[in-house]
Amino acid sequence: METSDRSDEPPAREIRPEPEKLNDADLQAHVREIDSKCKNPELRTLEVYEYLKKSNFTTWDICCFCVNWLGTMSIVWPWLLEPTKVLSGLVYRAHYFFNDKILGEESKLS
C-alpha cells in the first residue's frame, strides 16, 4: 500500500476522547494534560475580568458583549450556534421586557 507525501493534504485529525465515556481517573488525567499545555477557561476569564475592572463597563455591558461575541464565534465553532441563540434570546428578552430596572445602570464592575 502506498503512502502519500503530498503536502496539500490536510493533516489527519486527532481522535478526541468523549468526556462521557471516561471514568473519573481518566477524565482527571485528561484535564491535567490539557491544563499543562494551556490556560483553562477559568484562568482566561479571570485575566479578562481583571482587565475589564479598570473600565467603565457594567456587568450588563459585559453580558451583552459575551453573548454577541459567542454569536460571532459560532462561525468558527458551529457547536456554539444553538446555545448562543438561547442565550441571545434571554438577553434580548431581559432588555425589552424586564422593565422594573434599567439594565446597564447597575454598578460598575468591582
N, C-alpha and C positions, 0 to 999 in steps of 0.2 A: 504494500500500500504506500502510495507516495504522500509525502507531506508537502505543504505549501510554504514557500518562503516569501510570498507576496506581502509587501509592506502596506498595501492598500486594504487588506482585510482587517476588519475590526478585531480587537483582542477578545479572546474567549472570556465570557462573563464568569465572575466568581460565583460559586454556589453559596448562597446565604442561608444560614440556619433559620428555621422558623421558630420564633420565640415560644410559641405554644407547645412545641414538641420537645423542648429542652427541659431536663429536670433542673431542680434548683441549683445544684452544684455546677452543672454545665452552663446554665444561664449566668450565674455569678462570674464564672471564669471568662465567659464571652464578654460580659460588660467590663471586667477589669482589663481585658486585652484591648478593647476599643478605647477605653478611657486612657490607657497608657500611650495611645497614638494621637489623641486629640482631646480638646476640652469637651466636657459633657454639656448638654443643654442648660443645666442649672448654672454652671460657671459662666457660660456665654451670656446668659440672662443677667447675672449679677454685674458683669462688666458693662453691659449696655445700661443697666439701671443706674450704676454709679455715674456714668456719663450724663444720663438724662436728668439726674437730680440737680445738676448745675444749670438746667434750662428753666424756662417758664412754662413748660408743658404741664397740663393737668393729667390726672390719671385717665380721664375720658379721652383726651387727645391721644395718649399712648394706646389706649384700647382701640380707638378708631384706626390709627395707623397700623397696628398689628394685624387687624382683620383685613384691611385693604392690601397690606403687603403680602399676606398669605394668598390672597386672590391673585396678585401679580405673580407670585412664585408658583402658582398652580400650573402655569405654562411650562415651567421647568420640571416640576414634580406633580404630575397629574393626580397622584393619590391625595393631594391636598384639596382638590376641587370640591368634592361633596361636603366634607366637614366645614370648609370655608363658606360655602353657601349657607349652611345652617348658622354659623357664627355671624355672618354678614346680616342675615335676616334678623337675628336678635339685636344687633347693634342698631339697625335702622328702625326696628320696632321701638326700641328704647328711645331713640332720638325723636321720633314723631308722636309717640303715644304715652311716654312717661312724663306727663306734663307737670307733675307735682314738684319737680325740681328741674332747673335748667342745667342739663348735663354740660360739664366743662367749666362750670362756675365754682366747682368744689375746690378745695385747697390744692396747691401745687404739690408735686412730689416732694417727699421729705425723707 
